[in-house]
């Protein structure tokens, strides 16, 4: 790390850019201090939980719905992500085609319908979160990455979806970097402001009569009663007819979920606002998002005030599924990201970063969400693996279907009916994750999958950075 690059980090705030806006951030709601009953208790006040509460209340206005959030709504992944809103439910078309080839068309159709409904719901409830279908460009830095993008374009065409392969000259209409020489343009991709989305969903829930308790941790769940489920919190008890778990990577309240996910730490930087000349210097004229095609990939986008968010690359797992807010600050990773940013955009090498933060991705062995219900009374939708902004709404609908005992087109796919293969216990989990990360980095360098990765491919397992 050279001194000029480290100087870019001198004045960064150690907080997510999206959440660092006191002028629009809502005041915390009171914690739960008295015993209550409700028809539906939703544990978790991020996207999944708030979509569940909103859709449940809209479906049945007389239903008593309570959201219980251990911190404040959007404090975790929902307020820290890059704001990329994919039409895919499966972490991309390629993942669906590999894992569920017989259902790929159905999954893609459900994903497109979900994104349309997502946008309609924003309009219906007046949620202003900067949602725009501005598209996304995936970019390649090596010949094998370019070939992967060519193959992706063919796959999208085979499924009747829009995706255009870009050579180097065509790519310069979208972005210009000395590292990138090919791209894939996907127009039906959305961007939004993550925090404004979660705060908008929170406001919409309150407007419909949903009760929300913040700063209230659910410490245990008791499902031994036939008529209700008991949730224990530090100061009160909740008796709920149905429970929806939307807890992301935090300690699962059902034992069956304990090996289904690993917490992967992802990091991001945001620059100070850039003027038009600086953006023109890197050829970034549109509002589209950008991702690169490596296993250890970066994602980048502009904000409303012309900052550049630059994140990804490192995906860090800590032994024992460790979840700790202190781990969301990692100077070594911020150093690497700053140096990579300068290498990618030499014209921006001196631009300082205003914010540096990390968040936790709930990664599964199949890279995408899963959902289910226990005893018909406790639903869950988890494991979105870093591409869940749009899919959380689908997960909410699936949970409500399962809790109501409804068999629908949403509950039919195998990705809902069958849980992901669990991760092994420690120390094998840690060793496997580290071996996979090392192997993926080697593939980025040489373009070849080693025996370890090929074995994981045959087993249908994996790890996504």
C-alpha positions in Angstrom: 0.0 0.0 0.0 1.6 3.3 -1.1 1.3 6.4 1.0 -0.9 8.3 -1.5 -3.5 5.5 -1.5 -3.5 5.3 2.3 -4.0 9.0 2.4 -7.4 8.5 0.6 -8.6 6.7 3.8 -7.3 9.4 6.2 -10.8 10.9 7.0 -13.1 8.1 6.3 -16.1 7.6 8.6 -16.3 4.1 10.1 -20.0 3.7 9.3 -22.1 2.8 6.2 -22.6 5.7 3.9 -26.3 4.9 3.5 -27.0 5.0 7.2 -25.0 8.1 7.9 -27.7 10.6 7.1 -29.3 11.9 10.3 -31.5 14.4 8.5 -33.6 11.5 7.0 -32.8 8.6 9.4 -35.9 7.9 11.6 -35.7 8.0 15.3 -35.7 4.5 17.0 -39.0 3.1 18.1 -39.5 2.0 21.7 -38.3 -1.5 22.8 -40.9 -4.1 23.9 -41.4 -3.9 27.7 -44.8 -5.5 28.2 -46.1 -9.0 27.4 -48.2 -9.0 24.2 -50.1 -11.3 21.9 -50.4 -11.1 18.1 -51.5 -13.0 15.1 -48.1 -12.9 13.4 -44.7 -12.1 14.9 -41.9 -11.2 12.5 -38.4 -11.5 13.9 -36.1 -9.2 12.1 -36.6 -5.7 10.8 -34.6 -5.8 7.6 -36.0 -6.2 4.1 -37.4 -9.7 4.5 -39.1 -9.0 7.8 -40.6 -5.7 6.7 -41.8 -7.1 3.4 -43.4 -10.0 5.3 -45.2 -7.6 7.7 -46.3 -5.3 4.9 -47.7 -8.0 2.7 -49.3 -9.8 5.6 -51.1 -6.7 6.8 -52.2 -5.7 3.3 -53.6 -9.2 2.6 -55.5 -9.2 5.9 -56.0 -5.7 7.4 -57.4 -7.1 10.6 -54.4 -9.3 11.2 -52.3 -8.1 14.2 -48.7 -8.0 13.0 -45.7 -7.3 15.2 -42.1 -6.8 14.0 -39.4 -7.4 16.5 -35.9 -6.0 15.7 -32.9 -6.4 17.9 -31.3 -3.1 16.9 -33.0 -0.6 14.5 -34.6 -1.5 11.2 -32.0 -1.7 8.5 -29.0 -1.7 10.9 -27.5 -4.9 9.4 -27.4 -6.1 5.8 -30.4 -4.1 4.6 -28.6 -0.8 5.3 -25.1 -1.8 4.2 -25.4 -3.4 0.8 -24.6 -1.8 -2.6 -28.2 -1.2 -3.6 -28.1 -3.6 -6.6 -31.6 -5.1 -7.2 -31.4 -8.1 -9.4 -34.4 -9.7 -11.2 -32.9 -13.1 -10.4 -34.0 -15.1 -7.3 -31.2 -17.6 -7.7 -28.0 -15.4 -7.7 -28.1 -15.2 -11.4 -29.3 -17.3 -14.4 -26.1 -19.4 -14.5 -26.7 -20.6 -10.9 -30.3 -21.6 -11.7 -29.3 -23.4 -14.9 -26.7 -25.4 -13.1 -28.7 -26.4 -10.1 -32.3 -26.5 -11.4 -32.1 -26.9 -15.1 -35.7 -28.3 -15.4 -37.1 -25.3 -13.5 -34.9 -22.5 -14.8 -37.6 -21.0 -17.0 -40.0 -21.0 -14.1 -37.5 -19.4 -11.7 -36.6 -16.7 -14.2 -40.3 -15.9 -14.8 -41.0 -15.7 -11.1 -38.0 -13.5 -10.6 -39.1 -11.1 -13.3 -42.6 -11.0 -11.9 -41.3 -10.3 -8.5 -39.2 -7.4 -9.6 -42.3 -5.9 -11.4 -44.3 -6.4 -8.2 -41.5 -4.9 -6.2 -41.6 -1.7 -8.3 -45.4 -1.5 -8.1 -45.4 -1.8 -4.4 -42.9 1.0 -4.1 -45.4 3.2 -6.1 -48.4 1.9 -4.1 -46.9 2.8 -0.8 -45.1 6.0 -1.9 -41.6 4.6 -1.0 -39.1 6.9 -2.6 -35.8 5.0 -2.6 -34.4 6.0 -5.9 -35.4 2.8 -7.6 -34.4 2.9 -11.3 -33.9 0.2 -13.9 -30.7 1.7 -15.0 -29.1 -1.6 -15.9 -25.8 -3.3 -15.0 -22.5 -4.0 -16.9 -20.4 -7.0 -16.0 -16.7 -6.4 -17.0 -13.8 -8.7 -17.8 -10.2 -8.2 -17.0 -8.8 -11.5 -18.5 -9.5 -13.6 -21.6 -11.2 -16.4 -19.6 -13.5 -13.8 -17.9 -14.4 -12.4 -21.3 -15.2 -15.9 -22.6 -17.4 -16.5 -19.5 -19.3 -13.3 -20.4 -19.7 -14.5 -24.0 -21.2 -17.8 -22.7 -23.4 -15.8 -20.3 -24.8 -13.8 -23.3 -25.6 -17.0 -25.1 -27.3 -18.5 -22.0 -29.4 -15.3 -21.6 -30.4 -15.4 -25.3 -31.4 -19.0 -25.0 -33.8 -18.1 -22.2 -35.2 -15.1 -24.1 -33.5 -12.5 -21.8 -31.7 -9.3 -22.7 -28.0 -9.4 -22.4 -25.5 -7.9 -24.9 -21.8 -8.8 -25.1 -19.6 -5.8 -25.5 -16.1 -5.7 -27.0 -13.5 -3.2 -25.7 -14.7 -0.3 -27.9 -18.4 -0.9 -27.1 -17.5 -1.2 -23.4 -16.1 2.3 -23.5 -19.6 3.7 -24.0 -20.3 2.5 -20.4 -17.0 2.7 -18.6 -13.3 3.1 -19.5 -10.6 1.4 -17.4 -7.2 0.1 -18.5 -8.0 -3.2 -16.8 -11.3 -4.1 -18.6 -11.5 -5.1 -22.2 -15.0 -6.8 -22.5 -18.4 -6.6 -20.9 -21.9 -7.8 -20.7 -24.8 -5.3 -20.7 -27.9 -6.3 -18.7 -30.6 -3.6 -19.1 -33.2 -5.2 -16.9 -31.4 -4.6 -13.6 -32.3 -2.0 -11.0 -30.4 0.2 -8.5 -31.8 1.8 -5.4 -30.9 3.5 -2.1 -30.7 0.6 0.5 -31.4 2.7 3.6 -34.3 4.7 2.0 -35.8 1.4 1.0 -35.8 -0.1 4.4 -36.9 3.1 6.1 -39.7 3.4 3.5 -40.9 -0.1 4.1 -40.8 0.7 7.9 -43.0 3.8 7.3 -45.4 1.8 5.1 -45.8 -0.9 7.7 -46.5 1.7 10.4 -49.1 3.4 8.2 -51.0 0.1 7.8 -51.0 -0.5 11.5 -48.1 -2.9 11.9 -46.5 -2.7 15.3 -42.7 -2.4 15.4 -40.5 -2.9 18.5 -36.9 -1.9 18.0 -33.9 -2.5 20.3 -35.6 -5.8 21.3 -33.7 -9.1 21.0 -35.6 -12.4 20.8 -33.5 -14.6 23.0 -35.4 -17.9 22.6 -38.4 -19.5 21.0 -40.8 -22.0 22.6 -43.0 -24.0 20.2 -44.3 -26.6 22.6 -47.8 -25.0 22.8 -50.4 -26.0 20.2 -52.2 -22.7 20.1 -49.3 -20.3 20.0 -45.5 -19.8 19.8 -43.8 -18.0 22.7 -40.9 -15.6 22.0 -38.8 -14.5 24.9 -37.2 -11.1 25.0 -35.2 -9.4 27.8 -38.2 -7.5 29.1 -41.3 -9.1 27.7 -42.9 -12.2 26.3 -44.7 -12.5 22.9 -47.4 -15.1 22.3 -47.9 -15.4 18.6 -50.2 -17.6 16.5 -47.6 -17.6 13.7 -43.9 -16.6 13.6 -41.8 -15.5 10.6 -38.1 -15.6 11.0 -36.2 -13.0 9.0 -33.0 -13.0 11.0 -30.4 -13.1 8.3 -27.1 -14.5 9.6 -27.8 -13.9 13.3 -28.3 -16.8 15.7 -31.1 -19.0 14.4 -34.0 -19.6 16.7 -34.6 -23.1 15.2 -31.9 -25.8 15.6 -32.5 -27.1 12.1 -31.1 -23.9 10.7 -27.8 -24.0 12.6 -25.6 -25.4 9.7 -27.4 -23.9 6.7 -25.4 -20.7 6.5 -22.0 -19.2 7.1 -21.4 -15.5 7.9 -19.2 -13.9 5.2 -17.8 -10.4 5.8 -18.0 -8.1 2.8 -16.5 -4.5 2.7 -17.1 -1.3 0.8 -15.7 2.2 0.4 -17.5 5.4 -0.8 -15.7 8.4 -2.3 -16.3 12.0 -1.7 -18.6 13.5 -4.4 -17.0 13.6 -7.9 -17.5 16.4 -10.4 -18.6 15.7 -14.0 -15.0 16.1 -15.3 -13.8 13.2 -13.1 -16.6 10.9 -14.1 -16.1 11.8 -17.7 -12.4 10.9 -17.3 -13.4 7.3 -16.6 -16.1 7.3 -19.3 -18.9 6.6 -16.8 -21.8 8.6 -18.3 -24.8 6.6 -17.3 -26.4 5.6 -14.0 -25.8 1.9 -14.5 -24.1 -0.3 -11.9 -20.9 -2.3 -12.7 -19.6 -5.6 -11.5 -16.4 -7.4 -12.5 -16.4 -11.0 -13.6 -13.9 -12.5 -11.2 -14.6 -14.9 -8.4 -13.3 -12.2 -6.0 -15.5 -9.6 -7.7 -16.0 -5.9 -7.2 -19.2 -4.0 -7.4 -19.5 -0.3 -8.0 -22.1 2.3 -8.6 -22.8 6.0 -8.3 -24.9 7.6 -5.6 -27.4 10.4 -6.0 -24.7 13.0 -5.1 -22.1 11.5 -7.5 -20.0 9.5 -5.1 -18.7 6.1 -6.2 -19.3 3.1 -4.1 -16.6 0.5 -4.5 -16.9 -2.8 -2.7 -16.4 -6.5 -2.7 -13.2 -8.6 -3.5 -12.5 -9.8 0.0 -14.9 -12.3 1.5 -13.8 -13.1 5.0 -15.0 -16.0 7.1 -14.1 -16.2 10.8 -13.8 -19.5 12.6 -16.9 -20.7 14.4 -19.4 -18.7 12.5 -18.3 -15.6 14.4 -20.7 -12.7 14.2 -19.3 -9.5 15.7 -19.9 -5.9 14.8 -16.2 -5.2 15.4 -15.3 -7.4 12.5 -17.1 -5.0 10.1 -14.1 -2.7 10.3 -11.1 -4.2 8.6 -8.3 -1.8 7.7 -6.3 -4.4 5.8 -9.2 -4.8 3.4 -9.8 -1.1 3.1 -6.2 -0.7 2.1 -6.5 -3.3 -0.6 -9.8 -1.8 -1.9 -8.3 1.7 -2.1 -5.2 0.4 -4.0 -7.4 -1.6 -6.4 -9.6 1.4 -7.0 -6.6 3.5 -8.0 -5.4 0.8 -10.3 -8.8 0.4 -11.9 -9.3 4.2 -12.4 -5.9 6.0 -12.4 -7.7 9.3 -13.0 -9.4 8.9 -9.6 -6.3 7.8 -7.7 -6.2 10.8 -5.5 -9.9 11.0 -4.7 -10.5 10.5 -0.9 -13.0 8.1 0.5 -15.6 9.4 2.9 -16.9 6.1 4.3 -15.5 2.6 4.9 -17.6 -0.2 6.4 -18.4 -3.9 6.3 -21.5 -6.1 6.5 -22.3 -9.8 6.8 -23.6 -12.0 4.0 -25.6 -15.0 4.9 -24.0 -17.5 2.4 -25.4 -20.9 1.7 -23.8 -23.9 -0.2 -26.0 -23.1 -3.2 -25.5 -19.3 -3.3 -29.1 -18.3 -2.9 -32.1 -18.1 -0.6 -34.0 -20.9 1.0 -37.3 -20.9 2.8 -39.5 -23.3 4.8 -41.9 -23.8 7.7 -41.7 -25.8 10.9 -45.0 -27.4 12.1 -46.9 -24.9 9.9 -46.5 -22.2 12.5 -42.9 -21.0 12.1 -41.8 -19.8 8.7 -38.3 -18.7 7.6 -36.6 -17.2 4.6 -32.8 -16.8 4.8 -29.5 -17.3 3.0 -29.8 -14.6 0.3 -26.0 -14.7 -0.2 -25.4 -11.1 -1.2 -28.0 -10.7 -3.9 -31.2 -10.5 -1.9 -32.5 -7.0 -2.2 -35.1 -8.0 -4.7 -35.4 -11.7 -3.6 -36.4 -10.7 -0.1 -39.9 -9.8 -1.3 -40.3 -13.2 -2.9 -39.0 -14.8 0.3 -41.7 -12.9 2.3 -44.4 -14.1 0.0 -43.2 -17.7 0.2 -43.2 -17.5 4.0 -46.8 -16.2 4.1 -47.9 -19.0 1.6 -46.3 -21.7 3.8 -47.7 -20.3 7.0 -51.2 -20.2 5.4 -50.8 -23.8 4.2 -51.1 -22.6 0.5 -49.5 -24.5 -2.3 -48.7 -21.9 -4.9 -46.4 -21.4 -7.9 -44.0 -19.7 -5.6 -43.7 -22.7 -3.2 -43.4 -25.2 -6.0 -39.7 -24.9 -7.1 -37.1 -27.3 -5.6 -35.2 -24.3 -4.2 -38.1 -23.9 -1.8 -39.1 -27.5 -1.3 -35.5 -28.7 -0.6 -33.1 -27.1 1.8 -29.5 -26.4 0.9 -26.8 -28.9 1.7 -25.6 -28.0 5.2 -22.1 -26.8 5.9 -19.9 -29.3 7.9 -19.1 -28.6 11.6 -15.9 -26.9 12.6 -13.0 -27.3 12.0 -13.9 -28.8 8.6 -16.1 -25.8 7.8 -13.3 -23.3 8.3 -10.8 -25.4 6.4 -13.2 -26.0 3.5 -14.0 -22.3 3.2 -10.4 -21.3 3.3 -9.5 -23.9 0.7 -12.3 -22.7 -1.5 -11.3 -19.0 -1.2 -7.7 -19.8 -2.1 -8.8 -21.9 -5.1 -11.1 -19.2 -6.4 -8.3 -16.7 -6.2 -6.0 -19.0 -8.1 -8.7 -19.4 -10.8 -8.9 -15.6 -11.1 -5.2 -15.6 -11.8 -4.9 -18.5 -14.2 -8.4 -19.3 -15.5 -8.4 -22.9 -14.4 -10.5 -24.7 -11.8 -8.4 -26.9 -9.6 -9.4 -30.4 -8.3 -10.9 -28.9 -5.2 -13.3 -26.7 -7.1 -14.1 -29.4 -9.6 -15.1 -31.7 -6.7 -17.3 -29.0 -5.3 -18.9 -28.6 -8.7 -19.7 -32.3 -8.8 -21.2 -32.2 -5.4 -23.3 -29.1 -6.1 -21.6 -27.1 -3.4 -19.7 -23.8 -3.4 -18.7 -20.6 -1.9 -19.4 -17.1 -3.4 -17.3 -14.0 -2.7 
